[in-house]
């Protein structure tokens, strides 16, 4: 018996984006949608709000977009691939 524990908040915030696009393509997600998501991530910037003051804007290189339902679905797809690979490796 094997157990897999995932800290979902940390995993969601540390998603390797290039790997995410590859996983989506491997599940035959339409390439137009993968390009659209990739462009959305590449062309967006984020800032941190501290004491009602917005900090400096920067580009995020890793992670998923908070409160974004498409990012959540893509994250779940990535986790499914991880679990699939884990099952395959342990059944051999």
Secondary structure by P-SEA (a helix, b strand, c coil): cbbbbbaaaaaaaccaaaaaaaaaaaacccaaaaaaaaaaaaabbbbbbccccccbbbbbccccccccaaaaaaaaaaaaaaaaaaaaaaac
